[in-house]
Amino acid sequence: MGLILVDRRRGDILAQGETAGYQWIVMHNNMGYRCGYIRIPIDHPWAEIDRDNLDGVVKVHGGVTFTDDDTEERAFWIGFDCGHSNDAIDPELPSKGMPMMILGASSGTVRTQEYVERECARVCLQANEAESELDSIDANEMVKDIARRERKTIRGQALAEFRTILQNKERVTKTQMSSQKMRRYYDRRQDYLDGVTSCREALDMFIKGEKNANA
């Protein structure tokens, strides 16, 4: 599954599965505790976060205590362990580590297989939600980009029509303004054509603006 740890310790795997499209693995650490690992695609939003700071983003038992690159280099793994001060050794698991008293394992709660699998699933759901939020942001940005390009196109058309107005002596005579005066006004107010959709509208805005300026 791409986790170097698995390649080295396949005999320590207790369970593996998938939730919301994310792979997860539960292993024991040979000290009587369970650990969970979740595979995150490299294009996921969490990949942009410094891995030392993932602990503040991902909500899981004891926080994120492990990160490692996927062997196929298209993802990375995050992990958590159940060997904290409020956790107890599960006597049913192999324990080759330090004595229980040194580990402080005489008190606390045993984090069962079901518990750790639920925590893995919880991280998977968080990862899926974070990715969905990114998709939503991308969709919103796409809509905004389309709107920006449409406005730019409309503005470009209006500017082209307005240039035609400036070159049309008959229209200039109708407005009782000189072509030079219209050009000066245009130079001062290049931004006012935003959203203008027609030549007539451009001319009306121009006349209105000129009247206000002379009022």
Order of alpha helices (4+ residues) and beta strands (2+ residues): alpha-beta-beta-beta-beta-beta-beta-alpha-beta-alpha-alpha-alpha-alpha
